[in-house]
């Protein structure tokens, strides 16, 4: 579940995170004893209040206390970090590894990126995205109005493989985007919506009303016949702040044999879609492409048969290809970082298909690839190669 900005190294209160954050190496021992006693009784908040009342509470001391984590639980060396990551790397991407990921993250940042550590909680924050594929990404916060660092499961597997240097370099590059939103979440023109609707949707995002932003966008497409509300549960798409595994998701439609049609789809849009109106439009239309795909009983049965066989249909490849081939109308063409991300997702989905599905979709994938290459040309972004990850 997406969480709000944190003030203690991005942690929630837990047995190994909220109990003892005193700074033994830099505070006189009598005060350390008092702080530990207070923290065990009332947690970090009471300790900060104590510092303020006692006269020991210079702002720097308070900030250090806020960033300090459980002494006995921290990793002490690269070797220990690699061994620790190796113990659960096989589970990364399959389940939430919040505590483990954060312990590794604290070690990396505190050891090798002290400047970033000093700014954590004030200038930027982070959250875990356990079911994504990236190492780090600049992700919108739950309200869709700011950016935070997203940590994906590749962070764990790469450290387990000993790639601390590469992980650190990617962390620094991603933090540039988190700290400079114009690189990752700038507002661009959305030709298919027009300037007036684009501005209205952007205003709702800024006002921290993502459902209203989503409603405005969807209704604008309903008016021009691009979205059929009868195909959606309640005639709308739903903002889901807890959707972290993807920026959007559709339920599997059942087939109504009496009406000989697909039942309405529950389409959910997560906070990651709200970095810009252009990207929100792209995600909405990606999900609507899935709704359209499943309006055929034959398509539904084909998808179900492939799932039962342990593989997938090419629906995701088709939907990501739609995003890239329609990037001119969405405005995504002017967000090369999003172009690169969408292509990466398409590439990953293509190579998990069986050979028959790949053969059907190779031409479409290559067309989307060519479009993506044209859009990132001359920018700092690069595309992953068209090959199995």
N, C-alpha and C positions, 0 to 999 in steps of 0.2 A: 504494500500500500504506500502511496506517495505520502511523504511527511513534510511538515513545514520547516522553515529555517531553524537550524539548531545552534545552540551557543556553546556546546561542549564537544568539539571535534566531530560534529555531525552525529552524535550518539543520541539514542533515546535512553531513558532511565532503565538500567538493568543491573543485575547482580555484580557484574564485573565492570560496569561503566559509571554508576552513580555513587558508589560507596566511598572510595578513598582516592581523591584526586589531589592530595596535598603535594607540595613541591619540596621534598626532603632535602634536596641538594642545595637549595638556595635560601631557605628560611631557617631561622634559629630554632634549635630543637624544642624548647618549651612551647613555642608557637605551633610547631608541627604537631606536637602532642595534643594541644588544644584543638587544632583544626581537625585532626583525625577523629577525635572524640565527637566533635560537633557534626562532622560529616556522617559518621556512622549513625548518629541520632536523627539528624534532620536533612542530610544530603547537602549537595553543593550550594543550594540557595541559602541555607542557614549559615554556612561557612562564609559566604560572601558578605552577608549581613553582619556577621561577627567582625570581619576585617574592617568593615566600615565603621562600626561602633567603637572598636578598640584603638583606632588611630594607626593601626598597621596597614590600613586598606588603601594604599596608593593605587591608582588605577592600573599601573603595570602589574602589581601583585594580583589584583583581581583577574586581570586578563590571563595571567599565567595560570592561575588556579582554574579558570574556566577551561583552558586548553589541556590541563594535565589529566592524565588517565591513570587507571589503576597500575601502580608500580609493579606489582607481582605478576600482572597479566601481560606485560608488554614484551615484544620481541627485542632481542639484544644484538643480533648480527644478521648479515645477509644469509649466512648458512642456516641459521635458525628460521629465517623467513621462508627460505626455499623448502626446508623440511616441513615447516608448518603448512605451507600451501600444498605441498605434495600429498599431505595426508587426506585432503578432501577435494583435490582438483577434479577427480572423476565425477563429482557431484555437481560441479559448477555448470550452470545452465539448465539443471534439472530440478533444482529446488532452491529456495531462498537460503543464502548463506550470510545473513546480515552481520552477525557478530564476528564471524571469521574474516569476512571481507574487510570490515572496518578495522580490525586489528592489524591486518596487513597494510591497509591504507595509512593508518597512523604511523606505522614504522617507516614506510616509504617517504611520507611527507616530512615527518619530524627529522629524519636522518639526512635526507638529500634535498629538501626544498623548504628550508627554514623560513624563507621570506613568505612563501605561501602559507605556511603554518601560522605565522604571525597574523595574517589577514583572515584566516578561517573563522567564520562566524560573524565577521563584520563586513567584509567586502564580497564574500562568496560563501556558498555552502554546497553540500553534496547530498546525494541520495543513491540508494542501491537499485539497480535494474536487473534482477537476477535472471530474467528470461530473454534478454536481448542478446545480440552477438558482438557488440563492440567492446573495446577495452575502456575507453572514456568517450564521452560525448557531451556537448553543451546541450542540456535539456531544459525545457521550460519548467518552472516550478508548478505546483498543483493548480494554481490559479491561471496559469498560462500567461502571466504578465512579467515574469523575470526569468533569469537563467540560473541554473545550478549545474554543478558537475555531476554527470551520470556515470556510475561505475558499473560496468558489465562483467559477466563471468570470465571473459578473456583475461581480465586483470589477474584472476587467480591462476589460470592455467599457464599464463606467460611467466609469472613469478615462479611457479612450480618448475618450469623449464629453465629457470636461471636467467631470464631475460629482464633483469631489473633495470639495466641501462636503457633498453628500448622502451620499457614501460614508463620510466621517468621522463624520457624525451616526449612521449606522447602525452603524458600528463601536462607538461609545460605548454605544449602546443594547444591543447584543448583549453587550458586555463586562459589563454589569450582570448579565446572566443567567449568564455564565460564572463571575463572582465570587460570585453569590448563587444556588446550585443550587436553592434552594427555588422559584425562579421558573421553572425549566426542567426539573428532574429529580426533583421531589418524589414520594414514594411516596403513592399514594392507594388507596382500596379498589377491589378488582376483584371485583365481585359474582359474576361467573360462575365464579371460582375459589374463592371463600370465603376467610375470614380466615386459616385455617391454611395452606392451600396458598400463598396470596399471601405470607405471612411466610416460608415455606420457600424460595420462589423468590427473594425479596428477599435472604435470607441467603446464598444461593449467588452472587448478583450481588456482594454486599458482599465475599464471600470470594474474589472474582476467579476464579470458576469458571463462566464463561458457558455452557459446554456442559451442565454439571449443571443450571443454572437452566433452560435450554431443555428438557432432558429431563424435568424435573419438570413443567413447564407442559404440554408436549405429552402426556405420559402421563396427566395429569389430565383432558385432553380426550378421550383415547382411552377412559378408563374410563367416561365418560358417553356414548360413542358419537358425539361431535362431530367426531372425527378418526378416519379409518380408516388404521391404520398400514400396511396392505398396499398403499396407494397411494403410499407413500414409500420411496425407496431405503433399505434397512436398517431400515425401520420407524420412522425418526426424521427430524427436521430437524437440520441440521449447522451449528454455529457456524463462521463463516469470518472470521478477523480481518483478512483482506486485502480483504474486500468493502467498497469505499468508494463505488461508483457508486450503491448503493441500500442501504436497511436490510434488504431481503430480496430474494431472487431465486430463481426456479424454472427448471430446465432445461425445454426443450421436449420433451414426451413423444413418443415414437414410438408407433405403433399396432401391436399384436401381432395380426396377422390370423388366426393359428391359434387364439388364445384369444378373439379378437374383443373385445379390451379394451385400454385404454391401458397402456403399460409404466409401472412405478413412476417417480416424479419425484424428482430430486435437488433438495431445497429447502434453500437456504443462508440463514442469518441473519447479518447483519453487526453490528459493534460499535455502530453507531448506534441499534440497536433496544433497547439495554439501559439507557436512561436511567431507566426505571421499569418495574415489573412490568406496569402498565397498558399502557404503550406496547409492551412486548414482546408482550403478549397480542394487541394490535391488529395488529402486524406479522405474527405467526404466523398469525392467522386470515385476514389479507389474502393471504398466500402460499397458504394452504390453499384459499382461494377460487379461486385460479388452478388448483390441482390438480383441483378439482371441475369447473371449466369445461372442462378438457381430457379429461374422461372420455367425451366424446361424439366419435365419429369426424367427424360433421358439423361440430362446433365446431372441431376441429383443422384440418379442411380449409378451413373459412371463414377461420380465422386465417392459415393458410399462403397462401391466395389473396390476401388483403389485403396481406400482407407482400411477396409477389411483385409486387404492383401499386404498391409504394412507399408504402403507408399502413398503418394498424393497425386491429385490432379494438377493440371497446369493453371488452375484458377489464379493463384498468386502471381505467377509469371505474367499472365494476361493483365492483371490489375496494375502491377508495377509498370508494365509496358505502356498501359494507358496513361499513367502519370507522366512518363517521359515523352511520349509522342504528343501529348496535349499540354506540354509545359509552356507553350506560348500563350494559351488561353488562361492558364492558372497563374502565370507570373513566375513559376518555378525556374524558368530559364534564366532569371536574373538572381537566383540564389544557388550558385554553383556548389556550395557545400551540401545543399539538399539534393541536388542532382546526383552528386557522388554517392550519397547515402542511399537514395532510391535505387541507383544502379547496383550497388553492393547487395542490397536485399534481393533484387531480381536475380542476380548472379547466383546467390546462395540458394534461392528457391529452385532455379533451373537444374542445378547439379544434384539435387536430391530426388529428382523425378526418375522414373524408369525410362528405359531406352525408347519405348514407343512414344511416351509423352514428350521426351526431348526432341525426337524427330519431328513431331507435329509443331513444336514451338520454336525450333532453332531459328527459323527465318524471322519471326517476330522479335526474338531476343536480340538478334544481330541488328535489326532495324532500330530497336531501342538503344542499343549500344552506340550506334553511329550518331543518333540524336544526342545522346549524353556527351559523347566526345566533342561534338560541335559546341555544346553549351559550356564545357569547362575549359575549352581551348583559350589560352592566354590568361588563365587564372591560376592561383596557387594550388587549386584542387587537382587531384589525379584520380583516375578510375582504377578499381581493382581489375585485374585481367579477366577475360572471359574463360575461366577455368575453375575447376573444383577448388573451394577454399582449403 
